[in-house]
Amino acid sequence: MDNALYRSVSLRRIEAAHASEPLMQRAGAAAAAWAAELAVQRERPVLVLAGPGNNGGDAFEAARLLREQFFETCVVFAGDSGKLPPDAAAAYQRFVEAGGTTRNAIPAAGQWSLIIDGLFGIGLARAPAGHYAEWIATANLLATRDSCPLLALDCPSGLNADSGQAFQPCIRASHTITFIAAKPGLLTAEGPDHCGETRVAGLALTPESEVPADGRRVAIADFSSHLAPRRLNSHKGSYGSAGILGGAQSMVGAAFLAGRAALKLGAGRDYLGLLDPQPPACDLQQPELMLRRPAALLQADLTALACGPGLGSSLDATELLEAAITSELPLLLDADALNLVVSEGNLQVALASRGNPGILTPHPAEAARLLECGTAKVQADRIAAAQEIAERYHCHVALKGSGTVIAAVDGRWWINSTGNPGMATAGMGDVLSGLIVALLAQGWPGVPALLAGVHLHGAAADRLVAQGVGPIGLTAGEAIDAARQLFNEWVAGMAG
């Protein structure tokens, strides 16, 4: 699968460079081919919603080709055919010349085998209005009523293809066929809930040979060069020492989860610096973890440090965090560490001044605090938010959530497509911190460690769900062993 992601403005440049090619016919053919697979109830007609722009042209092409395959179609179009863009107008003419007709409203009666959304695609950056809004709402209701697939062309109408923000109303597609290349908004924020199963139809183009991708979907290839089998002649010191600073009173479990994840992803030694004034003597489930007082942790011979799991907001936590940030260790900050950075200007200066950029892993509310804005603004454009945090704090960033966005200090960005709703549970962020710090401790550079940790975390949860563990009731601790198993498979795959 091509992992390049393109924003709308870049796609327009690609389309303009190929204006002489029959891109709309290719798009219609790709859509019709998948539609024919989906419309299995041949006794029912296919409902096609055609909009006033080029997305409508794609719909006319698909409808014409479906009619050639003897599918009964009902095409709804309320625009002025004389005002269609040239390619869409030509598609409309071909549809009419082949005997196709249109209606100006969705029929009140009838059941559908498939609904095709060809209203707006990537061409809408505001809430649908008027009869188009009514058609979108009706299409969603009919797909549910008739238990039929709803196929969106290029992008579900009402969804911002660049950001994943869903305006209201918005098509809730069961399937989306997107053209030329994948769009970031299909993969993050509300995009995955509105796109369903997504396929890319390249239309015989190779966009990366012409226009650089704006971003990428995370793939194992992004960090595979670091998936090296272990040498036989090695020892625990060969694989670094990971430190976890956290575990204040009543929150020791967060540090334990991070430490267990670091241990099982291969860090040679794993130290926990617990702020609880009466800490446990050991982790009875994982006695391999070495427990220290926080000051002693920072004096240990560490090769990477994660701060935040259960850290709390005490004065001691603030002073310890400052010492961690001003160290030269590869550093990850999460949870309470992020909130302390927001509240302490000196910590912000120290973080931005590090020669070796740190790693920040905020969820949307923490990202909003880092940016001094509301959570809704972060979620309205997750890519921009992650990039702004990376620039402001001179750190690599993983903005967690549906379609985690990774932004590097140098401006590059990725969207991760592994993971599922079972991860919406306490402790998952602590496990992610442990996975990433384990890779840092073993000498991985910051960006590959962040990409691998995020991708592995979600893939481990996906494997558990595939095995019947969740998504409901999936726990953070269960993801650790699954991550270990999957990571070893990746390494073995590189060796083989």
Solvent accessible surface area in square Angstrom, and as a share of the most:
residue,aa,sasa,rsa
1,M,177,0.79
2,D,81,0.42
3,N,31,0.16
4,A,1,0.01
5,L,0,0.00
6,Y,0,0.00
7,R,69,0.25
8,S,21,0.14
9,V,105,0.60
10,S,6,0.04
11,L,2,0.01
12,R,106,0.39
13,R,138,0.51
14,I,1,0.00
15,E,58,0.26
16,A,72,0.56
17,A,71,0.55
18,H,28,0.13
19,A,75,0.58
20,S,114,0.74
21,E,58,0.26
22,P,62,0.39
23,L,24,0.12
24,M,18,0.08
25,Q,63,0.28
26,R,70,0.26
27,A,3,0.02
28,G,0,0.00
29,A,47,0.37
30,A,27,0.21
31,A,0,0.00
32,A,1,0.01
33,A,57,0.44
34,W,7,0.03
35,A,0,0.00
36,A,28,0.22
37,E,104,0.47
38,L,25,0.13
39,A,1,0.01
40,V,115,0.66
41,Q,51,0.23
42,R,126,0.46
43,E,138,0.62
44,R,53,0.19
45,P,25,0.16
46,V,0,0.00
47,L,0,0.00
48,V,0,0.00
49,L,0,0.00
50,A,0,0.00
51,G,0,0.00
52,P,55,0.35
53,G,22,0.21
54,N,73,0.37
55,N,12,0.06
56,G,0,0.00
57,G,0,0.00
58,D,14,0.07
59,A,0,0.00
60,F,0,0.00
61,E,0,0.00
62,A,0,0.00
63,A,0,0.00
64,R,38,0.14
65,L,34,0.17
66,L,0,0.00
67,R,86,0.31
68,E,103,0.46
69,Q,75,0.33
70,F,181,0.76
71,F,13,0.05
72,E,117,0.53
73,T,25,0.15
74,C,16,0.10
75,V,3,0.02
76,V,0,0.00
77,F,13,0.05
78,A,38,0.30
79,G,29,0.27
80,D,79,0.41
81,S,42,0.27
82,G,70,0.67
83,K,165,0.70
84,L,14,0.07
85,P,42,0.27
86,P,117,0.73
87,D,80,0.42
88,A,0,0.00
89,A,33,0.26
90,A,42,0.32
91,A,0,0.00
92,Y,45,0.17
93,Q,88,0.39
94,R,70,0.26
95,F,1,0.00
96,V,59,0.34
97,E,127,0.57
98,A,53,0.41
99,G,46,0.44
100,G,4,0.04
101,T,110,0.64
102,T,47,0.27
103,R,137,0.50
104,N,113,0.58
105,A,52,0.40
106,I,26,0.13
107,P,28,0.18
108,A,108,0.84
109,A,80,0.62
110,G,43,0.41
111,Q,91,0.40
112,W,8,0.03
113,S,1,0.01
114,L,0,0.00
115,I,0,0.00
116,I,0,0.00
117,D,0,0.00
118,G,0,0.00
119,L,1,0.01
120,F,34,0.14
121,G,1,0.01
122,I,20,0.10
123,G,53,0.51
124,L,13,0.07
125,A,77,0.60
126,R,153,0.56
127,A,47,0.36
128,P,9,0.06
129,A,65,0.50
130,G,53,0.51
131,H,73,0.33
132,Y,32,0.12
133,A,19,0.14
134,E,115,0.52
135,W,14,0.05
136,I,0,0.00
137,A,43,0.33
138,T,45,0.26
139,A,0,0.00
140,N,38,0.20
141,L,127,0.63
142,L,20,0.10
143,A,15,0.12
144,T,108,0.63
145,R,124,0.45
146,D,6,0.03
147,S,95,0.61
148,C,11,0.06
149,P,28,0.18
150,L,2,0.01
151,L,0,0.00
152,A,0,0.00
153,L,0,0.00
154,D,15,0.08
155,C,0,0.00
156,P,0,0.00
157,S,0,0.00
158,G,0,0.00
159,L,0,0.00
160,N,28,0.15
161,A,4,0.03
162,D,41,0.21
163,S,7,0.05
164,G,0,0.00
165,Q,62,0.28
166,A,11,0.09
167,F,37,0.15
168,Q,124,0.55
169,P,33,0.21
170,C,5,0.03
171,I,0,0.00
172,R,136,0.49
173,A,6,0.05
174,S,46,0.29
175,H,30,0.13
176,T,0,0.00
177,I,7,0.04
178,T,0,0.00
179,F,12,0.05
180,I,10,0.05
181,A,5,0.04
182,A,4,0.03
183,K,1,0.00
184,P,0,0.00
185,G,0,0.00
186,L,4,0.02
187,L,20,0.10
188,T,0,0.00
189,A,14,0.11
190,E,74,0.33
191,G,0,0.00
192,P,54,0.34
193,D,97,0.50
194,H,8,0.04
195,C,1,0.01
196,G,39,0.38
197,E,93,0.42
198,T,47,0.27
199,R,101,0.37
200,V,58,0.33
201,A,15,0.11
202,G,31,0.30
203,L,17,0.08
204,A,90,0.70
205,L,18,0.09
206,T,92,0.53
207,P,7,0.04
208,E,79,0.35
209,S,88,0.57
210,E,74,0.33
211,V,10,0.06
212,P,104,0.65
213,A,26,0.20
214,D,44,0.23
215,G,4,0.04
216,R,77,0.28
217,R,31,0.11
218,V,4,0.02
219,A,21,0.16
220,I,54,0.28
221,A,84,0.65
222,D,48,0.25
223,F,1,0.00
224,S,28,0.18
225,S,103,0.66
226,H,61,0.27
227,L,5,0.02
228,A,69,0.53
229,P,72,0.45
230,R,124,0.45
231,R,178,0.65
232,L,188,0.93
233,N,127,0.65
234,S,45,0.29
235,H,128,0.57
236,K,126,0.53
237,G,31,0.30
238,S,57,0.37
239,Y,34,0.13
240,G,9,0.08
241,S,3,0.02
242,A,0,0.00
243,G,0,0.00
244,I,1,0.01
245,L,0,0.00
246,G,0,0.00
247,G,0,0.00
248,A,17,0.13
249,Q,124,0.55
250,S,109,0.70
251,M,71,0.32
252,V,19,0.11
253,G,41,0.39
254,A,20,0.16
255,A,0,0.00
256,F,24,0.10
257,L,32,0.16
258,A,0,0.00
259,G,0,0.00
260,R,36,0.13
261,A,0,0.00
262,A,0,0.00
263,L,40,0.20
264,K,43,0.18
265,L,6,0.03
266,G,16,0.16
267,A,4,0.03
268,G,23,0.22
269,R,78,0.29
270,D,2,0.01
271,Y,26,0.10
272,L,0,0.00
273,G,0,0.00
274,L,1,0.00
275,L,24,0.12
276,D,16,0.08
277,P,91,0.57
278,Q,161,0.72
279,P,47,0.30
280,P,52,0.32
281,A,102,0.79
282,C,47,0.28
283,D,2,0.01
284,L,160,0.79
285,Q,124,0.55
286,Q,20,0.09
287,P,87,0.55
288,E,98,0.44
289,L,5,0.02
290,M,60,0.27
291,L,32,0.16
292,R,94,0.34
293,R,110,0.40
294,P,13,0.08
295,A,64,0.50
296,A,46,0.36
297,L,0,0.00
298,L,46,0.23
299,Q,156,0.69
300,A,28,0.22
301,D,126,0.65
302,L,12,0.06
303,T,56,0.32
304,A,0,0.00
305,L,0,0.00
306,A,0,0.00
307,C,0,0.00
308,G,0,0.00
309,P,0,0.00
310,G,7,0.07
311,L,0,0.00
312,G,12,0.12
313,S,93,0.60
314,S,57,0.37
315,L,131,0.65
316,D,88,0.46
317,A,0,0.00
318,T,19,0.11
319,E,96,0.43
320,L,25,0.12
321,L,0,0.00
322,E,68,0.30
323,A,50,0.39
324,A,0,0.00
325,I,0,0.00
326,T,89,0.52
327,S,38,0.24
328,E,163,0.73
329,L,37,0.18
330,P,39,0.24
331,L,2,0.01
332,L,0,0.00
333,L,1,0.00
334,D,4,0.02
335,A,23,0.18
336,D,34,0.17
337,A,0,0.00
338,L,1,0.00
339,N,50,0.26
340,L,9,0.05
341,V,1,0.00
342,V,44,0.25
343,S,77,0.50
344,E,59,0.27
345,G,45,0.43
346,N,75,0.38
347,L,0,0.00
348,Q,56,0.25
349,V,102,0.58
350,A,21,0.16
351,L,0,0.00
352,A,40,0.31
353,S,82,0.53
354,R,18,0.07
355,G,79,0.76
356,N,69,0.35
357,P,33,0.21
358,G,0,0.00
359,I,2,0.01
360,L,0,0.00
361,T,1,0.00
362,P,0,0.00
363,H,73,0.32
364,P,25,0.16
365,A,34,0.26
366,E,10,0.05
367,A,0,0.00
368,A,5,0.04
369,R,107,0.39
370,L,0,0.00
371,L,15,0.08
372,E,145,0.65
373,C,40,0.24
374,G,42,0.41
375,T,58,0.34
376,A,85,0.66
377,K,144,0.61
378,V,1,0.01
379,Q,64,0.29
380,A,33,0.25
381,D,57,0.29
382,R,1,0.00
383,I,1,0.00
384,A,47,0.36
385,A,7,0.05
386,A,0,0.00
387,Q,54,0.24
388,E,77,0.35
389,I,0,0.00
390,A,2,0.02
391,E,144,0.64
392,R,99,0.36
393,Y,8,0.03
394,H,60,0.27
395,C,0,0.00
396,H,21,0.09
397,V,0,0.00
398,A,0,0.00
399,L,0,0.00
400,K,34,0.14
401,G,43,0.41
402,S,63,0.41
403,G,13,0.13
404,T,15,0.08
405,V,0,0.00
406,I,1,0.00
407,A,0,0.00
408,A,3,0.02
409,V,45,0.26
410,D,96,0.50
411,G,40,0.39
412,R,121,0.44
413,W,8,0.03
414,W,12,0.04
415,I,0,0.00
416,N,6,0.03
417,S,58,0.37
418,T,33,0.19
419,G,28,0.27
420,N,34,0.17
421,P,111,0.70
422,G,6,0.06
423,M,39,0.17
424,A,94,0.73
425,T,53,0.31
426,A,96,0.74
427,G,15,0.15
428,M,10,0.04
429,G,21,0.20
430,D,19,0.10
431,V,0,0.00
432,L,5,0.03
433,S,0,0.00
434,G,0,0.00
435,L,2,0.01
436,I,0,0.00
437,V,0,0.00
438,A,0,0.00
439,L,0,0.00
440,L,8,0.04
441,A,5,0.04
442,Q,50,0.22
443,G,61,0.59
444,W,24,0.08
445,P,67,0.42
446,G,20,0.19
447,V,18,0.10
448,P,22,0.14
449,A,0,0.00
450,L,0,0.00
451,L,3,0.02
452,A,1,0.00
453,G,0,0.00
454,V,7,0.04
455,H,19,0.09
456,L,1,0.00
457,H,13,0.06
458,G,2,0.02
459,A,16,0.13
460,A,0,0.00
461,A,0,0.00
462,D,51,0.26
463,R,63,0.23
464,L,17,0.09
465,V,43,0.25
466,A,91,0.70
467,Q,115,0.51
468,G,62,0.60
469,V,52,0.30
470,G,26,0.25
471,P,54,0.34
472,I,168,0.85
473,G,64,0.62
474,L,4,0.02
475,T,67,0.39
476,A,5,0.04
477,G,35,0.34
478,E,74,0.33
479,A,1,0.00
480,I,8,0.04
481,D,67,0.35
482,A,8,0.06
483,A,1,0.00
484,R,101,0.37
485,Q,95,0.42
486,L,16,0.08
487,F,25,0.11
488,N,87,0.45
489,E,78,0.35
490,W,26,0.09
491,V,24,0.14
492,A,63,0.48
493,G,49,0.47
494,M,94,0.42
495,A,66,0.51
496,G,101,0.98
